[in-house]
Amino acid sequence: MRLSTKDFPLTSAFEAEVLELDPALPARLGENRARVLAALDERPVYGVNTGMGRLAGVAAPASNAYQRNLLIGRAVGGPPWLSAEEVRWLLLVRLRDLLAPEAGASPELVTFLVDRLNEGFTPAVPRTGLGSAGEIIPLAHAFQTFLGVGTVLVDGVETPASEVLAEPYEPGLKEAATLIQGSPLAETLAAFGRAEVRQLVALQTFAAAIAIDVLGAPQGIYRPALAGDDQVLRSVLREVNDLIRGAVERPVVQAPVSVRVAPRALAHLTRVAAELDEVLGRSMPTDSPVFLDGEFVSTTGFHAVELGLRMDAVTAALVHLGEVSVQRTHRLLDERFSGLPAQLAVEPGPRAGLVPLHKRAVGELHALRRLATPATLGSLDTSGGQEDVQAFAWAAGNQLRDACARMFAITACELITGSQARWLASGDGAPELRATYERLRELVPPVEEDRALGPAVTTVVSALRNGFPRGTGSPAREGSPNA
C-alpha cells in the first residue's frame, strides 16, 4: 500500500503486507521539517528546550540527547502488554499523526517507522498502570525501542530491542516529544472495541430471534411500525422480523420481558456505538506543541475525554444487553416458558441438561457488570500539580474490550442453549434460522448425556469472532478494527 498523505485509510494499512511511501512524500516532509527547524530559536518550546510536566518552565538543552532522554526516562510500565495486532494499529495511528504538517516529523523518522511496520516490529507496550495526563508512559515504551532500548515481542517472547534492531534511530529536535504526545492508545483500543461491538450487535440480534422462535413468542410486538420515529429501533425490528418470519407462535399473551425488550437494548447499543464512531472519525492535531501559522502552540490532543466517555457508555450498554441475554437463556431452560423438558435435559433429574451453562453465563455477567463503572472518571494530581486531570481513556478502552470478551461468552451460552431447545422441540423453526441451527449443531452436537460444555463455549466463541452464519447467509468477518 502506498502512503501519500496523513489521510490514508488505517484499515487498508493494517491489512497491507507492505507499506511504501509515495516518492513525492519524503520531499514534502523534508520541506516542512526545514520550516520547523528554522523556527526553533531561543524562545521556550515545550519538550524541545524545556522540561516537561511540572518542569515545563525549566530550560533544557535543545539536543538529540535530550530527545533520547524523553523516551527512556518515562518508560515505567510493565506487563500485561498489548497484543501484536493492537501494537500494529497503535504504530499506524502514530504514523498517520506524523504525516500531519503541523507535527514537523522528518522523512527519516517516517521512513524508519514504515520499515518497522513492514518488518512486524512489535514493541512491548503496557496495557495498564498508566497514570499520566496523556499516554506518555505507553508511548515511551513503544518508541524507546527505536533507540534500541527497552523490550520488543518476538512471537510473544520478551526480547531486548537491541537484539532485534540492527540500526537504531536517533530522534532529532522535537521528534521524541512528538512521538509521546496525543492518545493513540485510546484510539487503538476504541477501534478494536468498536469492531467487536458491531459483531456483537449482529450476533445478539440473531440470538434474540432464536429465543423468539424457540419460545414461540407472540410476534406483534416486533412490528417496525411500533418504533415510531426511532429509525434505529425500526431497523432492528425489521431485521428481527426478517429472521423470525415463519416461526410458530404459542398461545400465550406475552413473552417474558427479556424476550420482548431485546430490540430496544440492541437499538441503544447501536446508537451509542454510532456516537463512538463519530468521535473516532474526527480529525484534529494530536501533537503538542504543533507548528501552526509559523509558531509553536500547545494543544490538548492528549485529553481524549470524549473518546473515553463514549467507550464507557458503550460498555454500559453492553452490560444491559448482557443482562437481557442471560435472562433469555434462563427462560429457554424453564419448561414453563418453553414447553420443553426442564433444563433442556433429555431426562430431567438424572441428567442436569444445560443449566450449568446458564451458571457460566451468570458468572460472565457478574464480571461484565463490574466493568460498567466509568473508567474515564477519577483524576488525581501528578507532576507536582501541573498535570492535575487525566482522561483515562485508555482504561475505558481496556474495559470495553474486556466487556466484549464477556459478551462473546454470554452470547455463546445463549446460542448453545437455543440450539439444544430447537433440537428438543418439534419442527424446524423459522426458515431464516435453519442454516444456523445446523451450524450450531455441527459446532456443539445435541446434549443427550451430561458432558463438560466448557470446551463447547470456547469453540462457539471462536466461531462467533471469526464469522458465523446469520440466517441463510453469513456476515463478513471483522478482519480489522475499522472494518
C-alpha positions as CSV (number, residue, x, y, z in Angstrom):
1,M,0.0,0.0,0.0
2,R,1.4,3.4,-1.0
3,L,1.2,6.3,1.6
4,S,1.0,9.8,0.3
5,T,-0.9,11.8,3.0
6,K,-2.0,11.5,6.6
7,D,-5.4,10.6,5.3
8,F,-4.5,7.0,4.3
9,P,-7.2,4.5,5.4
10,L,-6.0,2.8,8.6
11,T,-7.8,-0.4,7.8
12,S,-6.1,-0.8,4.5
13,A,-2.8,-0.1,6.1
14,F,-3.5,-2.6,8.8
15,E,-4.3,-5.3,6.3
16,A,-1.5,-4.5,3.9
17,E,1.5,-6.8,3.8
18,V,3.8,-4.0,2.7
19,L,3.6,-0.2,3.1
20,E,5.5,2.1,0.9
21,L,5.9,5.9,0.7
22,D,4.8,7.9,-2.3
23,P,8.1,9.1,-3.9
24,A,7.0,12.7,-3.5
25,L,6.2,12.4,0.2
26,P,9.7,12.5,1.7
27,A,10.4,15.8,-0.1
28,R,7.2,17.3,1.2
29,L,8.1,16.1,4.7
30,G,11.6,17.4,4.4
31,E,10.4,20.9,3.4
32,N,8.0,21.1,6.3
33,R,10.7,19.8,8.6
34,A,13.1,22.5,7.5
35,R,10.5,25.2,8.3
36,V,10.0,23.7,11.8
37,L,13.8,23.6,12.5
38,A,14.2,27.2,11.2
39,A,11.5,28.4,13.7
40,L,13.3,26.9,16.6
41,D,15.2,29.7,18.3
42,E,15.9,30.8,21.9
43,R,12.1,31.0,22.7
44,P,10.9,28.3,25.0
45,V,9.4,25.4,23.0
46,Y,7.8,22.7,25.2
47,G,9.7,19.4,25.0
48,V,12.5,20.9,22.8
49,N,14.3,23.3,25.1
50,T,12.2,23.0,28.2
51,G,11.4,20.3,30.7
52,M,8.0,18.5,30.7
53,G,5.2,18.5,33.1
54,R,5.9,20.5,36.3
55,L,9.4,21.3,34.8
56,A,8.0,23.0,31.7
57,G,9.4,26.3,33.0
58,V,12.9,24.9,33.4
59,A,15.3,25.3,30.5
60,A,16.6,22.1,28.9
61,P,19.3,21.6,26.2
62,A,17.9,21.6,22.7
63,S,19.7,18.4,21.7
64,N,19.2,14.9,20.3
65,A,20.5,13.5,23.6
66,Y,17.6,15.3,25.4
67,Q,15.1,13.8,23.0
68,R,16.5,10.3,23.8
69,N,16.0,11.0,27.5
70,L,12.3,11.9,26.9
71,L,11.7,8.4,25.7
72,I,13.9,6.5,28.1
73,G,13.1,8.3,31.4
74,R,9.3,7.8,31.1
75,A,9.1,4.1,30.4
76,V,7.9,3.0,33.9
77,G,5.2,0.5,32.8
78,G,5.2,-3.3,32.7
79,P,3.1,-6.3,31.6
80,P,0.5,-7.1,30.6
81,W,1.4,-6.0,27.1
82,L,-0.8,-5.0,24.2
83,S,-1.3,-7.7,21.6
84,A,0.7,-7.6,18.3
85,E,-2.4,-6.6,16.5
86,E,-3.0,-3.7,18.9
87,V,0.6,-2.6,18.6
88,R,0.4,-2.5,14.8
89,W,-2.7,-0.3,14.9
90,L,-1.0,1.9,17.5
91,L,2.0,2.4,15.3
92,L,-0.2,3.1,12.3
93,V,-2.1,5.8,14.2
94,R,1.2,7.4,15.2
95,L,2.3,7.2,11.5
96,R,-0.8,9.0,10.5
97,D,-0.1,11.7,13.0
98,L,3.5,12.1,11.9
99,L,2.3,12.8,8.4
100,A,0.4,15.9,9.5
101,P,2.4,19.0,8.5
102,E,2.0,20.6,12.0
103,A,3.9,17.7,13.6
104,G,7.1,18.6,11.7
105,A,8.4,15.0,11.6
106,S,11.4,14.3,9.4
107,P,11.2,12.0,6.4
108,E,13.8,9.8,8.1
109,L,11.6,9.2,11.1
110,V,8.6,8.4,8.9
111,T,10.6,6.0,6.7
112,F,12.0,4.3,9.8
113,L,8.5,3.7,11.2
114,V,7.3,2.4,7.9
115,D,10.2,0.0,7.7
116,R,9.5,-1.3,11.3
117,L,5.8,-1.8,10.4
118,N,6.8,-3.8,7.3
119,E,9.1,-6.0,9.5
120,G,6.4,-6.7,12.0
121,F,8.4,-4.9,14.7
122,T,6.3,-5.2,17.9
123,P,7.4,-3.1,20.9
124,A,6.2,-4.3,24.3
125,V,3.6,-1.6,25.2
126,P,2.0,-1.7,28.7
127,R,-1.8,-2.0,28.9
128,T,-2.4,-0.8,32.4
129,G,-0.8,1.3,35.2
130,L,-0.8,4.5,33.2
131,G,-1.4,7.5,35.4
132,S,-0.2,10.4,33.2
133,A,-2.5,13.1,31.8
134,G,-1.9,11.7,28.3
135,E,-0.2,8.5,27.2
136,I,3.4,9.3,27.8
137,I,4.2,6.1,29.6
138,P,3.0,3.6,27.0
139,L,4.3,5.7,24.1
140,A,7.7,5.9,25.8
141,H,7.7,2.1,25.9
142,A,6.7,1.9,22.3
143,F,9.2,4.4,20.8
144,Q,12.3,3.9,23.1
145,T,12.6,0.7,21.2
146,F,13.6,2.8,18.1
147,L,16.7,3.7,20.1
148,G,17.5,0.0,20.6
149,V,16.3,0.4,24.3
150,G,13.6,-1.5,26.1
151,T,11.7,-4.6,25.1
152,V,10.0,-6.0,22.0
153,L,7.9,-9.1,21.5
154,V,9.2,-11.7,19.1
155,D,6.4,-14.3,18.6
156,G,5.1,-13.2,22.0
157,V,8.5,-13.6,23.8
158,E,10.0,-10.6,25.5
159,T,13.3,-9.7,23.8
160,P,15.7,-6.8,24.2
161,A,15.2,-4.3,21.4
162,S,18.9,-4.1,21.0
163,E,18.9,-7.7,19.8
164,V,16.2,-7.1,17.2
165,L,17.1,-3.7,15.8
166,A,20.1,-3.6,13.5
167,E,20.3,0.2,13.2
168,P,18.7,2.3,15.9
169,Y,17.1,5.6,15.1
170,E,18.4,8.9,16.7
171,P,15.4,11.3,17.1
172,G,16.1,14.9,16.0
173,L,14.9,18.0,17.7
174,K,11.2,17.8,18.8
175,E,10.7,14.3,17.3
176,A,10.7,12.3,20.6
177,A,8.4,14.9,22.1
178,T,6.1,14.4,19.2
179,L,6.2,10.6,19.5
180,I,4.9,10.6,23.1
181,Q,2.0,13.1,22.6
182,G,-1.7,12.5,21.9
183,S,-3.8,9.5,22.7
184,P,-3.2,6.9,20.0
185,L,-3.6,4.0,22.6
186,A,-7.1,5.1,23.4
187,E,-7.9,5.4,19.7
188,T,-6.4,2.0,19.1
189,L,-8.5,0.3,21.8
190,A,-11.6,2.1,20.7
191,A,-11.2,0.9,17.1
192,F,-10.8,-2.7,18.2
193,G,-13.7,-2.4,20.6
194,R,-15.9,-0.8,18.0
195,A,-15.3,-3.7,15.6
196,E,-16.2,-6.2,18.3
197,V,-19.4,-4.3,19.2
198,R,-20.5,-4.4,15.6
199,Q,-20.1,-8.2,15.7
200,L,-22.0,-8.5,19.0
201,V,-24.9,-6.4,17.8
202,A,-25.4,-8.7,14.8
203,L,-24.9,-11.9,16.9
204,Q,-27.3,-10.7,19.7
205,T,-29.9,-9.8,17.1
206,F,-29.6,-13.3,15.9
207,A,-29.7,-14.8,19.5
208,A,-32.9,-12.8,20.2
209,A,-34.5,-14.2,17.1
210,I,-33.7,-17.7,18.1
211,A,-35.3,-17.2,21.6
212,I,-38.4,-15.8,19.9
213,D,-38.5,-18.7,17.5
214,V,-37.9,-21.5,20.2
215,L,-40.3,-20.0,22.8
216,G,-43.0,-19.3,20.2
217,A,-43.3,-15.7,21.4
218,P,-46.1,-13.5,20.1
219,Q,-44.6,-11.6,17.2
220,G,-46.8,-8.5,17.1
221,I,-44.5,-6.6,19.4
222,Y,-41.7,-6.7,16.8
223,R,-43.6,-4.7,14.2
224,P,-41.3,-1.9,12.8
225,A,-44.3,0.5,13.0
226,L,-44.1,0.4,16.8
227,A,-40.7,2.2,16.6
228,G,-42.4,5.4,15.8
229,D,-39.8,8.0,14.7
230,D,-36.9,5.9,16.1
231,Q,-35.2,4.9,12.9
232,V,-32.5,2.8,14.8
233,L,-35.1,0.8,16.6
234,R,-37.1,0.5,13.4
235,S,-34.1,-1.0,11.6
236,V,-33.5,-3.6,14.5
237,L,-37.2,-4.6,14.5
238,R,-37.1,-5.0,10.7
239,E,-34.1,-7.3,11.0
240,V,-35.7,-9.4,13.8
241,N,-38.9,-9.7,11.7
242,D,-37.0,-11.0,8.8
243,L,-35.3,-13.6,10.9
244,I,-38.4,-14.9,12.7
245,R,-40.7,-14.9,9.7
246,G,-42.5,-18.3,9.6
247,A,-41.9,-19.1,13.2
248,V,-44.8,-20.8,15.0
249,E,-46.4,-18.8,17.8
250,R,-47.5,-20.4,21.0
251,P,-50.9,-19.5,22.6
252,V,-49.5,-17.1,25.2
253,V,-50.5,-13.5,25.8
254,Q,-47.0,-12.2,26.4
255,A,-43.4,-13.5,26.3
256,P,-41.1,-12.6,29.2
257,V,-39.7,-9.1,29.3
258,S,-36.2,-10.2,28.3
259,V,-37.6,-11.6,25.1
260,R,-39.8,-8.5,24.3
261,V,-37.2,-5.7,25.0
262,A,-34.3,-7.3,23.2
263,P,-34.7,-4.9,20.2
264,R,-34.6,-1.8,22.4
265,A,-31.4,-3.0,24.1
266,L,-29.9,-3.6,20.7
267,A,-31.0,-0.2,19.4
268,H,-29.5,1.6,22.4
269,L,-26.2,-0.2,21.9
270,T,-26.3,0.7,18.2
271,R,-26.9,4.3,19.0
272,V,-24.1,4.8,21.5
273,A,-21.7,2.8,19.3
274,A,-22.5,5.3,16.5
275,E,-21.6,8.1,18.8
276,L,-18.2,6.4,19.4
277,D,-17.8,6.1,15.6
278,E,-18.4,9.9,15.3
279,V,-15.7,10.7,17.8
280,L,-13.2,8.3,16.2
281,G,-13.9,9.9,12.8
282,R,-12.9,13.4,13.9
283,S,-9.5,14.7,12.7
284,M,-7.6,17.1,14.9
285,P,-3.9,17.9,15.8
286,T,-2.6,15.5,18.4
287,D,1.0,16.8,18.8
288,S,1.8,19.4,21.5
289,P,3.2,21.8,20.6
290,V,2.1,21.9,17.0
291,F,3.7,24.2,14.4
292,L,0.8,26.3,13.4
293,D,0.9,29.6,11.4
294,G,4.7,29.9,11.9
295,E,4.7,29.4,15.7
296,F,4.6,26.6,18.2
297,V,1.3,26.2,20.1
298,S,0.5,23.8,22.9
299,T,-2.6,21.7,22.4
300,T,-4.9,19.4,24.4
301,G,-4.9,16.5,21.9
302,F,-3.7,14.2,24.8
303,H,-7.0,14.7,26.7
304,A,-9.2,12.1,24.9
305,V,-12.1,12.5,27.3
306,E,-14.8,12.3,24.7
307,L,-13.4,9.1,23.4
308,G,-13.2,7.7,26.9
309,L,-16.7,8.7,27.9
310,R,-18.2,7.3,24.7
311,M,-16.4,4.0,25.4
312,D,-17.7,4.0,29.0
313,A,-21.3,4.5,27.5
314,V,-20.8,1.6,25.1
315,T,-19.7,-0.7,27.9
316,A,-22.7,0.2,30.0
317,A,-25.0,-0.6,27.0
318,L,-23.2,-3.9,26.7
319,V,-23.9,-4.7,30.3
320,H,-27.6,-4.1,29.8
321,L,-27.6,-6.3,26.7
322,G,-25.8,-9.0,28.7
323,E,-28.4,-8.9,31.4
324,V,-31.1,-9.4,28.8
325,S,-29.3,-12.2,27.1
326,V,-28.6,-14.1,30.4
327,Q,-32.3,-13.8,31.3
328,R,-33.4,-15.1,28.0
329,T,-31.1,-18.1,28.4
330,H,-32.8,-18.8,31.8
331,R,-36.2,-18.7,30.2
332,L,-35.1,-21.1,27.5
333,L,-34.2,-23.6,30.3
334,D,-37.5,-23.2,32.0
335,E,-40.2,-25.7,31.0
336,R,-43.0,-23.2,32.0
337,F,-41.9,-20.9,29.2
338,S,-40.5,-23.3,26.6
339,G,-42.9,-26.2,26.9
340,L,-39.8,-28.4,26.7
341,P,-38.2,-30.8,29.2
342,A,-36.9,-28.9,32.3
343,Q,-33.3,-27.6,31.9
344,L,-33.4,-28.9,28.3
345,A,-32.3,-32.3,29.6
346,V,-33.3,-35.4,27.7
347,E,-34.1,-37.0,31.1
348,P,-34.5,-34.2,33.7
349,G,-33.3,-35.3,37.1
350,P,-30.8,-38.0,36.3
351,R,-29.4,-35.5,33.8
352,A,-28.6,-31.8,34.6
353,G,-29.1,-30.7,31.0
354,L,-27.9,-27.2,30.2
355,V,-28.5,-25.4,33.5
356,P,-24.7,-25.4,34.2
357,L,-24.3,-23.4,31.0
358,H,-26.5,-20.7,32.5
359,K,-24.3,-20.6,35.6
360,R,-21.4,-19.9,33.3
361,A,-23.3,-17.1,31.7
362,V,-24.2,-15.7,35.2
363,G,-20.5,-15.7,36.1
364,E,-19.6,-13.8,32.9
365,L,-22.4,-11.3,33.6
366,H,-21.2,-10.8,37.1
367,A,-17.7,-9.9,35.8
368,L,-19.3,-7.8,33.0
369,R,-21.3,-5.7,35.4
370,R,-18.2,-4.6,37.3
371,L,-16.9,-3.1,34.1
372,A,-19.8,-0.6,34.0
373,T,-18.0,1.8,36.4
374,P,-16.8,4.7,34.3
375,A,-13.1,4.4,33.7
376,T,-12.7,7.9,32.5
377,L,-13.6,9.5,35.8
378,G,-11.1,9.7,38.7
379,S,-8.5,12.4,38.2
380,L,-5.6,12.9,40.6
381,D,-2.7,15.4,40.9
382,T,0.5,14.3,39.1
383,S,3.7,16.2,38.1
384,G,3.5,18.4,41.2
385,G,0.1,19.7,40.3
386,Q,0.9,20.7,36.7
387,E,-1.0,17.7,35.4
388,D,-4.0,17.6,37.7
389,V,-6.6,16.0,35.4
390,Q,-6.4,12.7,33.5
391,A,-8.9,11.3,30.9
392,F,-8.0,7.6,31.4
393,A,-9.5,7.0,28.0
394,W,-7.1,4.1,27.5
395,A,-8.6,2.5,30.6
396,A,-12.1,2.9,29.2
397,G,-10.8,1.1,26.1
398,N,-9.5,-1.8,28.1
399,Q,-12.8,-2.1,29.9
400,L,-14.7,-2.0,26.6
401,R,-12.5,-4.8,25.2
402,D,-13.0,-6.9,28.4
403,A,-16.7,-6.3,28.2
404,C,-16.8,-7.5,24.6
405,A,-15.0,-10.7,25.6
406,R,-17.6,-11.4,28.3
407,M,-20.4,-10.7,25.9
408,F,-19.0,-13.2,23.4
409,A,-19.1,-15.8,26.1
410,I,-22.6,-14.9,27.2
411,T,-23.8,-15.0,23.5
412,A,-22.2,-18.4,23.0
413,C,-24.0,-19.7,26.1
414,E,-27.3,-18.5,24.8
415,L,-26.8,-19.8,21.3
416,I,-25.9,-23.3,22.5
417,T,-29.0,-23.2,24.7
418,G,-31.2,-22.1,21.8
419,S,-29.7,-24.9,19.6
420,Q,-30.5,-27.5,22.2
421,A,-34.0,-26.2,22.6
422,R,-34.7,-26.3,18.9
423,W,-33.3,-29.9,18.8
424,L,-35.8,-30.9,21.5
425,A,-38.7,-29.0,20.0
426,S,-40.9,-30.2,17.2
427,G,-40.5,-28.6,13.8
428,D,-37.5,-27.0,12.1
429,G,-38.1,-23.4,13.2
430,A,-38.1,-20.2,11.2
431,P,-36.7,-20.8,7.7
432,E,-34.2,-18.0,8.0
433,L,-32.7,-19.6,11.1
434,R,-32.4,-23.2,9.9
435,A,-28.9,-22.9,8.4
436,T,-27.6,-21.5,11.7
437,Y,-29.3,-24.2,13.8
438,E,-27.5,-26.7,11.6
439,R,-24.2,-24.9,12.0
440,L,-24.6,-24.8,15.8
441,R,-25.3,-28.5,15.9
442,E,-22.0,-29.0,13.9
443,L,-20.1,-27.0,16.5
444,V,-21.9,-28.4,19.5
445,P,-23.8,-31.7,19.0
446,P,-27.0,-32.0,20.9
447,V,-26.5,-32.9,24.6
448,E,-28.1,-36.3,25.2
449,E,-25.8,-37.2,28.1
450,D,-24.3,-34.8,30.5
451,R,-20.9,-33.7,29.4
452,A,-18.4,-30.8,30.0
453,L,-19.6,-27.9,28.0
454,G,-16.7,-25.5,28.7
455,P,-14.9,-26.6,25.5
456,A,-18.1,-26.0,23.6
457,V,-18.3,-22.4,24.8
458,T,-14.7,-21.9,23.7
459,T,-15.4,-23.4,20.3
460,V,-18.5,-21.3,19.7
461,V,-16.8,-18.1,20.9
462,S,-14.1,-18.7,18.3
463,A,-16.7,-19.2,15.6
464,L,-18.5,-16.1,16.6
465,R,-15.4,-14.0,16.4
466,N,-14.3,-15.4,13.1
467,G,-17.6,-15.3,11.1
468,F,-20.8,-17.1,11.9
469,P,-23.9,-17.8,9.7
470,R,-26.8,-15.4,10.1
471,G,-30.0,-16.9,8.7
472,T,-29.2,-18.4,5.3
473,G,-26.2,-16.0,4.8
474,S,-23.0,-15.2,6.6
475,P,-21.7,-11.8,8.0
476,A,-18.3,-10.6,6.9
477,R,-15.5,-11.4,9.3
478,E,-14.4,-8.3,11.2
479,G,-10.8,-8.7,10.0
480,S,-9.6,-5.3,11.3
481,P,-10.6,-2.7,13.8
482,N,-12.0,-0.3,11.1
483,A,-13.8,-2.9,9.0
